[in-house]
Amino acid sequence: MKHIKKIIVVMIVAVIGIQVYNQYTSNVTGEAQEDKVLNLSVASDPVMDPAFVTDSYSMPMIKNILEGLTRPTNDGEIVPAMAESWDVSEDGKTYTFHLREGIQWNNGDPVTANDFEYAWKRIINPETAAANASKMFIVEGAEAYFMGEGSEEDVKVNAVDEETFEVTLTEPAPYFIELTARQTTMMPVHQATVEENPSWATEAGEEFVSNGPFNFVEWNHNGDYTLEKNEGYWDVDNVDLDGVYVRIIEDSMTANMSFESGELDFIGIPFNTIPADAIDSYRANGDLDVTEIGATYMYKMNTTDEIMSNVNIRRALSLAINRQELIDNVVKGEQTPAKGGIAPTVAGFEEDRGYFEDADYDIARDYLAQGMEELGYDDTAAMPIVIQTNDNDSHLAVAQFIQSEWERELGVQATIETAEINVHFESMNQLNYQIGRIGPTVDFNSAYAFLEHYYSADTGQNRTGWENAEYQEILDKVLFEEDEAVQHEMYIEAERILMDEMPFIPIYYYSNPQVKSERMNNLFVDGMVDVQLKEVTITE
């Protein structure tokens, strides 16, 4: 009976979604048959301030509404965007960007080098308390300013004039141009709007001043939001879509029903996920595409928690998971078991590095016994273990599988708690959790990008409270190492420390199962989970 009730509820939600969609296409964009509107869904309301976005649903959308100095293409090439060209100094540390003539915000104001200087310094201003300020520490003077040990004037970003923006780095970084394309922290913001309107990032329409291919025109919180083509965008002639309609659908089964009924044009990260029960049928009829992305599905552990502070408990929980069985029977998306901290999308890390064995239950029980003795527990039933995940059937299924593994193999009786996705992530940010599900992405496809999340307990993406002096020392030196073979070994050593200390449980390396409508072309999610909506076309 409960199952029947759930199906009825889902069907009602789907019907409501059809009504909302029909209202949008007829009332917002004009004549539905004439407008080229892409229909998508995400699992949560977006975070629209580049200083505070950390989730993989919001980041791709911001990068289609705001535009940085460069941008990636579907082919993975990094191409000029707000900057039409740049120069690099002989020592590889100073970049001088030359902005295009005539670029503008959607309110008609010109986009200038001052906008970039203001935006970048705002991220590292200690008063902003930006979630990802550490991503800007590659800029000379940025870390000292953020830590209260330097001044804003010492930060080496400078608007030389309205069309010239100069940046000096702490060390040569060949990947820096890619960062300007992918990091939301390097997007410009409109200074007057930010300073005059405290709600600029929490509402849409005229409240949100942007410079990308699409404008953020309407936002019904927890319901849907709408993008429209920015007619003032410098490359508007190469934008085919008239608009993008995005529904907030946290439940993947509901999203799948919406796709099957024709309401949605795409399901796949970051635009929701295909329910595990539907993957086999899509695969059987030839509609399923699967691509690799540079991200790891993991359970982070709050090492400031009494129980999770014990490394042997953390090791035991990690080893007592049969990752391949989970992939084959639960998630079913051709994922790869994760037994390291660096995804196989990175050259040189395609193969398992042998840090531990999957489903090594005997060793897990040994670690558990050591950890319980160290903590003073003699009964697993007395040791509370809580898995926290966001409200999503797919994530709940993973949690239930792992819960069963731990109880059967270790006698650990974990409980599962769910929360709305933004509440879930915020509790992890505040270390108000014990074990938490997350699937962090990176800004560029490098071993360093995966490892830097754990440089210190204060790093924005850390969320575990863990840090290690030896680990920090390796990361401090690795970018200065010119011998690639030696650099690779340094990365391996850092990853080995991570897998020995186990501040997180790597579960599987993400694949991206996806299905697309026949009317849509060129929607491609790359390995960094970036999507170029300006390249999407619609055939009616």
Phi and psi in degrees as a GROMACS rama.xvg file:
@    title "Ramachandran Plot"
@    xaxis  label "Phi"
@    yaxis  label "Psi"
@TYPE xy
-61.1583  -38.4852  LYS-2
-63.6855  -41.7492  HIS-3
-63.1668  -43.0122  ILE-4
-60.8538  -40.1539  LYS-5
-64.0132  -41.8374  LYS-6
-62.2504  -41.5939  ILE-7
-62.8996  -43.6429  ILE-8
-60.8437  -45.1089  VAL-9
-61.9194  -40.4231  VAL-10
-64.4263  -38.2484  MET-11
-64.3454  -43.5112  ILE-12
-60.6854  -40.7125  VAL-13
-64.3226  -40.6154  ALA-14
-63.3603  -43.2061  VAL-15
-59.8488  -40.3849  ILE-16
-61.2756  -39.6317  GLY-17
-62.2035  -41.6595  ILE-18
-64.0305  -43.1327  GLN-19
-62.3224  -44.0605  VAL-20
-61.8558  -45.728  TYR-21
-62.6971  -39.119  ASN-22
-63.7366  -40.6064  GLN-23
-62.9792  -50.0971  TYR-24
-67.2378  -27.8413  THR-25
-91.1773  -31.8105  SER-26
-103.886  -29.5429  ASN-27
-94.7466  -45.5008  VAL-28
-99.2495  3.37237  THR-29
90.7502  -138.909  GLY-30
-73.3555  115.144  GLU-31
-58.9513  -39.3298  ALA-32
-71.3523  -15.9131  GLN-33
-98.0461  -25.0586  GLU-34
-88.6405  144.881  ASP-35
-100.919  95.624  LYS-36
-114.633  125.388  VAL-37
-90.5457  133.869  LEU-38
-112.869  117.87  ASN-39
-130.037  172.745  LEU-40
-142.504  152.118  SER-41
-132.667  166.37  VAL-42
-87.4318  -9.03819  ALA-43
-154.53  163.043  SER-44
-56.9497  143.972  ASP-45
-77.1995  153.146  PRO-46
-100.612  117.149  VAL-47
-103.2  -2.3273  MET-48
-93.1886  118.849  ASP-49
-56.4794  -20.5328  PRO-50
-74.7431  -19.5637  ALA-51
-125.147  -3.13591  PHE-52
-75.4301  132.277  VAL-53
-133.439  -11.5188  THR-54
-94.7624  153.037  ASP-55
-79.6439  -2.34544  SER-56
-85.3201  -37.8482  TYR-57
-81.0604  -40.6493  SER-58
-55.0834  -49.037  MET-59
-61.4909  -33.064  PRO-60
-73.225  -42.0035  MET-61
-56.3288  -39.1356  ILE-62
-75.7033  -1.86259  LYS-63
-105.241  -6.34926  ASN-64
-108.708  -41.5483  ILE-65
-103.68  149.263  LEU-66
-128.528  134.486  GLU-67
-91.0366  -162.824  GLY-68
-65.7746  -35.545  LEU-69
-134.095  174.486  THR-70
-151.347  154.111  ARG-71
-84.9079  155.317  PRO-72
-103.035  172.679  THR-73
-58.3733  -28.6236  ASN-74
-82.3279  -1.29427  ASP-75
88.1036  1.87534  GLY-76
-80.1402  140.163  GLU-77
-94.5591  120.536  ILE-78
-123.252  159.689  VAL-79
-58.7641  143.458  PRO-80
-130.447  -103.87  ALA-81
-63.0772  -31.5869  MET-82
-94.4769  133.448  ALA-83
-91.1596  -16.2017  GLU-84
-164.197  170.577  SER-85
-157.247  157.317  TRP-86
-120.576  150.741  ASP-87
-124.629  133.259  VAL-88
-67.4835  163.929  SER-89
-60.4129  -34.4719  GLU-90
-82.3902  0.840928  ASP-91
73.6256  13.6071  GLY-92
-107.823  -24.71  LYS-93
-111.125  125.452  THR-94
-113.749  131.526  TYR-95
-117.045  113.373  THR-96
-98.4757  136.898  PHE-97
-110.529  111.568  HIS-98
-75.6396  154.897  LEU-99
-67.416  153.694  ARG-100
-79.4925  141.503  GLU-101
82.2092  2.89483  GLY-102
-71.1594  146.58  ILE-103
-148.591  157.422  GLN-104
-75.6981  163.023  TRP-105
-73.1193  -2.54291  ASN-106
-96.2516  4.81439  ASN-107
96.7405  -13.6397  GLY-108
-68.0997  146.42  ASP-109
-70.9062  145  PRO-110
-86.0505  123.997  VAL-111
-125.497  170.553  THR-112
-60.2258  -29.2404  ALA-113
-62.0671  -32.7007  ASN-114
-64.0281  -39.1363  ASP-115
-71.3578  -42.3748  PHE-116
-60.0823  -45.5908  GLU-117
-61.9077  -46.762  TYR-118
-64.0188  -43.5586  ALA-119
-68.6847  -40.8247  TRP-120
-70.6086  -30.4241  LYS-121
-62.6642  -39.0327  ARG-122
-60.1497  -40.9072  ILE-123
-97.4676  2.21536  ILE-124
-66.1205  122.429  ASN-125
-55.6021  -29.8846  PRO-126
-70.2968  -25.221  GLU-127
-69.7198  -35.4224  THR-128
56.0734  46.7924  ALA-129
-64.6606  140.163  ALA-130
-64.2837  -33.1635  ALA-131
-116.302  33.3852  ASN-132
-56.9811  -33.456  ALA-133
-63.0163  -21.4706  SER-134
-66.6107  -15.7531  LYS-135
-96.3593  1.26466  MET-136
-70.1299  -7.78502  PHE-137
-68.8978  -18.3094  ILE-138
-81.8339  133.377  VAL-139
-60.3756  129.751  GLU-140
87.2927  -10.2327  GLY-141
-69.0275  -47.3248  ALA-142
-64.2967  -43.3541  GLU-143
-61.4467  -41.3436  ALA-144
-63.4416  -46.6428  TYR-145
-63.7968  -36.9958  PHE-146
-83.4725  1.80662  MET-147
78.1986  17.7669  GLY-148
-108.637  2.63835  GLU-149
-150.128  179.03  GLY-150
-111.116  164.989  SER-151
-60.4515  -36.6024  GLU-152
-64.67  -22.4072  GLU-153
-83.7478  -7.79776  ASP-154
-77.9098  124.44  VAL-155
-87.7841  59.7204  LYS-156
-125.163  132.888  VAL-157
-149.04  127.017  ASN-158
-82.1688  100.184  ALA-159
-64.0299  -43.7451  VAL-160
-153.263  -172.748  ASP-161
-63.0627  -23.4002  GLU-162
-116.524  10.7874  GLU-163
-131.232  121.367  THR-164
-121.706  124.821  PHE-165
-116.303  135.119  GLU-166
-131.825  133.257  VAL-167
-116.961  130.906  THR-168
-97.0471  162.723  LEU-169
-71.6252  -28.2683  THR-170
-156.075  161.582  GLU-171
-58.5244  136.907  PRO-172
-140.227  96.9756  ALA-173
-58.4626  -21.6638  PRO-174
-89.3474  4.07626  TYR-175
-61.5706  -40.5132  PHE-176
-61.4186  -36.1984  ILE-177
-65.6585  -35.5312  GLU-178
-61.1845  -39.0594  LEU-179
-65.7716  -19.6792  THR-180
-89.336  -30.5663  ALA-181
-110.952  -28.0122  ARG-182
-79.7048  123.931  GLN-183
-64.7596  -25.6773  THR-184
-64.8757  -15.7045  THR-185
-103.025  8.86136  MET-186
-76.2991  147.419  MET-187
-79.0246  157.302  PRO-188
-131.652  157.511  VAL-189
-84.4198  109.155  HIS-190
-57.251  -48.0024  GLN-191
-60.0084  -40.1126  ALA-192
-65.8379  -46.7673  THR-193
-61.3476  -41.4138  VAL-194
-78.5224  -27.4325  GLU-195
-97.5365  -20.4089  GLU-196
-129.15  98.0647  ASN-197
-59.9841  -22.6281  PRO-198
-98.6004  16.1758  SER-199
-57.806  -33.6643  TRP-200
-96.3445  -1.38293  ALA-201
-107.031  -1.60225  THR-202
-132.632  168.288  GLU-203
-110.445  -160.911  ALA-204
68.4119  -141.252  GLY-205
-64.8243  -18.3185  GLU-206
-67.0223  -27.1942  GLU-207
-108.843  104.534  PHE-208
-91.622  124.924  VAL-209
-137.517  171.22  SER-210
-134.956  9.59424  ASN-211
-92.069  -170.2  GLY-212
-68.3321  -17.8077  PRO-213
-130.574  146.661  PHE-214
-97.0121  146.744  ASN-215
-95.1519  94.2745  PHE-216
-100.174  -23.4653  VAL-217
-152.998  139.278  GLU-218
-142.943  110.832  TRP-219
-100.248  100.75  ASN-220
-54.2635  134.23  HIS-221
64.1912  12.4293  ASN-222
-123.221  -63.7474  GLY-223
-167.184  168.205  ASP-224
-147.955  161.656  TYR-225
-130.138  135.69  THR-226
-113.829  145.112  LEU-227
-128.686  149.564  GLU-228
-54.3517  134.607  LYS-229
-87.6621  103.277  ASN-230
-67.5856  -16.1092  GLU-231
-94.2391  3.03781  GLY-232
-66.9797  139.93  TYR-233
-60.2898  -27.6384  TRP-234
-116.041  33.0537  ASP-235
-60.3001  -27.1193  VAL-236
-64.8178  -18.8924  ASP-237
-104.546  16.8856  ASN-238
-105.487  116.007  VAL-239
-85.9783  -37.0469  ASP-240
-69.5434  142.585  LEU-241
-85.4093  -28.2153  ASP-242
-169.179  169.585  GLY-243
-134.019  127.26  VAL-244
-110.694  122.71  TYR-245
-120.751  119.323  VAL-246
-94.8602  144.728  ARG-247
-89.6258  108.169  ILE-248
-130.578  104.148  ILE-249
-76.8701  -29.7078  GLU-250
-87.6634  122.58  ASP-251
-67.8917  -30.6459  SER-252
-66.2764  -40.0864  MET-253
-64.1784  -41.8581  THR-254
-61.8279  -40.2836  ALA-255
-65.429  -40.4787  ASN-256
-63.5043  -36.2648  MET-257
-66.6955  -36.6936  SER-258
-66.266  -45.4601  PHE-259
-64.8737  -28.5485  GLU-260
-86.1584  -1.14125  SER-261
91.2629  5.13879  GLY-262
-77.0198  -30.5364  GLU-263
-114.21  149.021  LEU-264
-99.4478  -10.2591  ASP-265
-159.62  139.064  PHE-266
-130.26  130.58  ILE-267
157.296  151.858  GLY-268
-53.0424  132.636  ILE-269
-93.1078  6.33612  PRO-270
-97.7175  68.4368  PHE-271
69.5939  -178.572  ASN-272
-132.778  152.246  THR-273
-77.2259  129.256  ILE-274
-59.5783  144.022  PRO-275
-55.8851  -37.0171  ALA-276
-66.2289  -20.4683  ASP-277
-95.1663  -15.3768  ALA-278
-62.1173  -43.9562  ILE-279
-60.4028  -41.1884  ASP-280
-69.1668  -39.3549  SER-281
-64.2301  -38.2603  TYR-282
-66.2899  -41.1303  ARG-283
-64.6376  -36.3013  ALA-284
-92.6295  6.95961  ASN-285
81.5104  12.5353  GLY-286
-92.2316  -10.8691  ASP-287
-86.5471  128.723  LEU-288
-111.188  142.478  ASP-289
-130.864  125.187  VAL-290
-125.983  159.034  THR-291
-86.3848  144.573  GLU-292
-131.713  153.289  ILE-293
-83.3442  74.0912  GLY-294
-154.882  157.295  ALA-295
-125.86  127.177  THR-296
-77.1815  123.45  TYR-297
-145.852  162.626  MET-298
-110.216  110.632  TYR-299
-79.9345  151.875  LYS-300
-122.819  131.397  MET-301
-77.1524  98.8773  ASN-302
-73.7533  -2.46703  THR-303
-89.2341  -8.79611  THR-304
-74.0298  144.806  ASP-305
-55.1201  -47.4574  GLU-306
-76.7908  -44.6444  ILE-307
-73.6414  -8.71546  MET-308
-71.2498  -15.9496  SER-309
-87.8538  117.885  ASN-310
-64.6663  -31.8378  VAL-311
-71.3702  -33.5554  ASN-312
-64.9604  -43.8786  ILE-313
-61.7823  -43.203  ARG-314
-63.0343  -42.8871  ARG-315
-59.6244  -45.6658  ALA-316
-64.8037  -35.783  LEU-317
-69.5319  -42.5282  SER-318
-74.9505  -19.3975  LEU-319
-92.7213  42.5575  ALA-320
-132.35  128.046  ILE-321
-91.1294  91.1461  ASN-322
-64.7801  -40.3514  ARG-323
-65.9039  -40.1259  GLN-324
-64.4004  -39.4234  GLU-325
-58.5385  -45.615  LEU-326
-65.871  -45.1739  ILE-327
-68.5082  -35.9043  ASP-328
-112.02  -14.0248  ASN-329
-118.574  -61.4817  VAL-330
-85.0734  -34.5108  VAL-331
59.8244  24.7132  LYS-332
-109.622  25.1848  GLY-333
63.1542  30.9367  GLU-334
-72.0892  170.677  GLN-335
-114.858  132.032  THR-336
-55.2929  133.7  PRO-337
-98.6992  122.577  ALA-338
-132.35  32.0019  LYS-339
-160.619  -178.717  GLY-340
-102.463  -5.17618  GLY-341
-118.215  125.317  ILE-342
-70.6491  152.689  ALA-343
-72.1437  1.58562  PRO-344
-70.8986  -16.557  THR-345
-86.4426  128.283  VAL-346
-57.9436  133.013  ALA-347
93.3781  -6.6007  GLY-348
-124.347  24.0517  PHE-349
-70.4507  -29.5066  GLU-350
-103.332  156.029  GLU-351
-61.5086  135.873  ASP-352
-91.768  -0.773514  ARG-353
76.7582  29.2598  GLY-354
-71.7643  -33.353  TYR-355
-160.129  166.405  PHE-356
-96.471  145.666  GLU-357
-69.7976  139.997  ASP-358
53.1858  45.4815  ALA-359
-90.1513  74.9904  ASP-360
-65.0683  -38.4154  TYR-361
-62.7206  -47.0166  ASP-362
-65.3816  -36.4353  ILE-363
-60.7253  -41.7453  ALA-364
-66.2943  -35.0675  ARG-365
-63.5961  -46.1162  ASP-366
-61.1633  -40.8902  TYR-367
-61.4715  -44.7768  LEU-368
-61.2481  -42.6202  ALA-369
-62.2954  -46.1756  GLN-370
-64.4432  -41.9012  GLY-371
-64.6144  -39.5013  MET-372
-63.2796  -42.3356  GLU-373
-65.0106  -33.3831  GLU-374
-89.4961  -11.0286  LEU-375
87.001  21.5849  GLY-376
-100.043  138.195  TYR-377
-117.731  4.73448  ASP-378
-145.333  122.317  ASP-379
-61.4979  -29.1031  THR-380
-65.3377  -22.5131  ALA-381
-89.5905  -1.91158  ALA-382
-104.99  101.319  MET-383
-70.7804  128.974  PRO-384
-127.578  125.612  ILE-385
-125.08  122.975  VAL-386
-95.4335  124.548  ILE-387
-111.413  133.105  GLN-388
-141.352  165.331  THR-389
-82.0395  160.382  ASN-390
-65.638  103.547  ASP-391
-166.76  129.88  ASN-392
-59.6449  -38.4648  ASP-393
-66.5005  -44.3744  SER-394
-68.7243  -35.1143  HIS-395
-64.9019  -39.1525  LEU-396
-63.1669  -40.2068  ALA-397
-62.7855  -45.9154  VAL-398
-61.0587  -40.374  ALA-399
-66.6721  -38.2551  GLN-400
-61.9345  -47.9439  PHE-401
-67.4424  -39.2775  ILE-402
-55.987  -44.8437  GLN-403
-66.1289  -40.3276  SER-404
-59.9926  -48.0253  GLU-405
-65.3811  -36.9524  TRP-406
-70.7343  -42.8145  GLU-407
-69.0249  -42.8981  ARG-408
-93.8538  -28.0929  GLU-409
-116.528  -15.2255  LEU-410
76.491  9.84533  GLY-411
-82.6176  125.823  VAL-412
-103.285  83.8522  GLN-413
-79.1712  146.556  ALA-414
-106.449  156.219  THR-415
-115.648  130.383  ILE-416
-121.24  139.851  GLU-417
-118.25  153.948  THR-418
-148.57  156.471  ALA-419
-55.8263  144.828  GLU-420
-59.1402  -42.4002  ILE-421
-69.1428  -34.4396  ASN-422
-65.4061  -41.9258  VAL-423
-59.3161  -49.8621  HIS-424
-66.0586  -37.582  PHE-425
-66.7679  -38.06  GLU-426
-64.8812  -33.7148  SER-427
-70.3676  -40.9279  MET-428
-58.1247  -36.6813  ASN-429
-89.6825  4.99056  GLN-430
56.0145  36.7198  LEU-431
-103.533  57.8184  ASN-432
-162.021  174.678  TYR-433
-114.182  -58.4802  GLN-434
-127.76  127.362  ILE-435
-133.967  134.673  GLY-436
-76.3082  138.923  ARG-437
-160.432  159.475  ILE-438
-136.324  68.8122  GLY-439
-66.5094  142.786  PRO-440
-103.157  175.095  THR-441
-124.165  166.886  VAL-442
-93.1215  -17.9956  ASP-443
-154.001  153.419  PHE-444
-86.0314  79.8949  ASN-445
-145.402  151.129  SER-446
-57.2278  -38.8586  ALA-447
-59.6862  -38.7822  TYR-448
-61.4351  -35.5742  ALA-449
-75.8136  -35.9769  PHE-450
-80.4803  -29.414  LEU-451
-65.8169  -19.5563  GLU-452
-57.4195  -26.4198  HIS-453
-111.611  21.0369  TYR-454
-58.9648  -43.785  TYR-455
-146.52  166.797  SER-456
-64.2772  -22.2914  ALA-457
-89.6428  -6.25062  ASP-458
-61.8128  134.414  THR-459
-53.8716  -38.0016  GLY-460
-91.7299  2.9689  GLN-461
-65.8303  -65.0076  ASN-462
60.9379  20.2562  ARG-463
-123.608  -16.868  THR-464
77.4006  3.69573  GLY-465
-92.1268  141.531  TRP-466
-153.568  161.101  GLU-467
-148.534  125.843  ASN-468
-63.6307  -40.4471  ALA-469
-65.1798  -40.708  GLU-470
-60.664  -46.4598  TYR-471
-59.7919  -41.1674  GLN-472
-62.4737  -39.5122  GLU-473
-64.5183  -46.2772  ILE-474
-67.6017  -29.6996  LEU-475
-65.3004  -28.7689  ASP-476
-100.794  -24.8901  LYS-477
-64.71  -35.1855  VAL-478
-73.6852  -15.9691  LEU-479
-91.186  -6.74604  PHE-480
-80.4686  121.07  GLU-481
-88.7293  -22.926  GLU-482
-79.0436  113.996  ASP-483
-63.2582  -35.2939  GLU-484
-66.3055  -42.6743  ALA-485
-66.392  -41.6194  VAL-486
-59.6577  -42.5377  GLN-487
-59.8865  -43.334  HIS-488
-65.1529  -33.823  GLU-489
-65.6553  -40.3993  MET-490
-62.8086  -42.0325  TYR-491
-60.6306  -43.5381  ILE-492
-63.9584  -40.9814  GLU-493
-64.3465  -42.389  ALA-494
-65.3445  -36.2659  GLU-495
-61.6434  -40.0381  ARG-496
-61.6573  -44.2916  ILE-497
-57.7946  -46.1592  LEU-498
-75.9197  -20.1243  MET-499
-79.3054  -42.6173  ASP-500
-79.9145  -28.7063  GLU-501
51.398  58.1711  MET-502
-71.2607  -12.1085  PRO-503
-143.079  155.991  PHE-504
-100.62  109.12  ILE-505
-72.855  130.907  PRO-506
-110.071  -57.5317  ILE-507
-152.047  152.771  TYR-508
-81.9752  132.365  TYR-509
-64.9449  138.083  TYR-510
-110.268  171.38  SER-511
-127.153  83.422  ASN-512
-65.6575  135.056  PRO-513
-150.704  151.481  GLN-514
-131.219  148.886  VAL-515
-133.183  148.716  LYS-516
-75.2225  157.946  SER-517
-72.139  -20.4654  GLU-518
-80.564  -10.8652  ARG-519
-110.809  140.842  MET-520
-132.095  151.291  ASN-521
69.9339  17.2775  ASN-522
-85.2421  109.956  LEU-523
-127.225  127.257  PHE-524
-97.9176  116.114  VAL-525
-83.3321  -179.406  ASP-526
-65.2208  -17.2425  GLY-527
-99.7131  11.4126  MET-528
61.5937  35.3677  VAL-529
-99.2451  145.545  ASP-530
-131.183  129.474  VAL-531
-100.793  89.0803  GLN-532
-64.6155  -23.0502  LEU-533
-66.889  -17.9719  LYS-534
-94.3284  -7.49099  GLU-535
-75.2937  139.496  VAL-536
-123.862  155.361  THR-537
-121.662  133.119  ILE-538
-115.554  113.655  THR-539
